Amino acid sequence: MAKIRNRATREIVLQEYNQACAVCGCADHRALQIDHVVPQSKGGADTVDNLQVLCYVCNTHIKQNIDTPRMKPRRKEFDCRKWERARRAFQAEINGIRTRNRAVI
């Protein structure tokens, strides 16, 4: 989870992403996290163009430490069945990235 010290930057990112997860549309504000597209450990900055909103499940359990492109904002979804469909598709995409990364090494 990103440690964004500037509260204004955090609010801008949340507003840009409709206060919903960019992957599944989860609108539960308690589960939302700010994610760095390029991780801080790889030189990523705390700028708005390097931040996106992901929920706890999509960020921690699915994405983990895989670099992904910056995702577009989604419409808020309050039906958790719709979250699951989007999360399965994201999991398949992440698995494909992992497979390609292993083939390169």
C-alpha distance (Angstrom), angle and dihedral (degrees) to the residues before:
residue distance angle dihedral
M1 . . .
A2 3.77 . .
K3 3.77 119.2 .
I4 3.79 100.5 -142.4
R5 3.78 107.3 -176.8
N6 3.79 96.1 -174.6
R7 3.81 107.1 80.4
A8 3.83 91.8 -164.6
T9 3.82 91.4 57.3
R10 3.80 90.1 49.0
E11 3.81 91.5 51.7
I12 3.83 92.4 47.4
V13 3.83 91.1 53.1
L14 3.81 92.6 46.8
Q15 3.81 91.0 50.1
E16 3.82 92.0 46.4
Y17 3.81 89.5 54.2
N18 3.83 94.1 45.3
Q19 3.81 88.7 -114.5
A20 3.80 89.2 -74.7
C21 3.80 136.8 110.4
A22 3.82 112.3 -88.4
V23 3.81 90.8 -138.7
C24 3.79 107.9 41.4
G25 3.80 104.1 9.3
C26 3.81 93.5 -119.9
A27 3.80 106.6 172.6
D28 3.80 97.9 -169.9
H29 3.80 100.4 123.3
R30 3.82 91.1 -158.0
A31 3.82 90.5 62.7
L32 3.81 98.7 45.3
Q33 3.80 120.3 109.8
I34 3.79 133.4 -179.2
D35 3.81 110.3 -120.1
H36 3.80 128.7 -163.6
V37 3.81 113.3 -130.3
V38 3.81 89.1 -154.6
P39 3.82 104.6 32.8
Q40 3.78 119.9 -120.3
S41 3.81 88.0 -121.1
K42 3.83 88.0 63.0
G43 3.80 94.7 46.5
G44 3.81 99.1 -86.1
A45 3.78 115.6 159.2
D46 3.80 131.5 -137.5
T47 3.80 91.3 -114.3
V48 3.79 124.1 132.1
D49 3.82 92.5 -114.8
N50 3.83 90.4 57.1
L51 3.80 96.2 48.5
Q52 3.80 132.9 79.3
V53 3.79 136.1 170.4
L54 3.80 119.5 -110.0
C55 3.77 129.8 166.3
Y56 3.79 120.9 -118.1
V57 3.82 93.6 -99.8
C58 3.81 96.3 48.6
N59 3.80 93.8 43.1
T60 3.80 102.4 40.2
H61 3.79 106.6 26.4
I62 3.80 102.7 30.7
K63 3.82 109.6 24.7
Q64 3.81 97.5 32.5
N65 3.82 106.9 155.7
I66 3.80 99.0 -21.3
D67 3.81 116.5 122.8
T68 3.79 110.8 -125.6
P69 3.79 131.3 179.4
R70 3.80 117.0 -99.5
M71 3.78 107.6 -84.2
K72 3.77 127.2 -138.1
P73 3.79 120.9 -111.3
R74 3.80 117.0 -92.9
R75 3.75 133.4 -150.1
K76 3.80 114.5 -97.0
E77 3.79 113.6 -94.9
F78 3.78 120.6 -160.6
D79 3.83 95.4 177.9
C80 3.81 107.8 89.7
R81 3.84 91.6 -156.2
K82 3.81 88.0 67.7
W83 3.80 89.6 50.9
E84 3.80 90.1 57.0
R85 3.82 93.9 53.1
A86 3.79 92.1 50.6
R87 3.81 91.6 45.4
R88 3.82 92.0 52.8
A89 3.81 90.5 52.4
F90 3.82 90.7 48.3
Q91 3.82 90.6 48.5
A92 3.82 89.8 54.1
E93 3.81 90.7 49.9
I94 3.83 92.1 49.4
N95 3.82 90.8 47.7
G96 3.82 88.4 53.7
I97 3.81 90.8 51.8
R98 3.81 90.9 49.6
T99 3.80 91.2 49.7
R100 3.83 92.0 50.1
N101 3.82 91.0 47.7
R102 3.82 91.5 52.2
A103 3.81 91.3 49.1
V104 3.82 91.1 54.4
I105 3.80 94.1 52.3
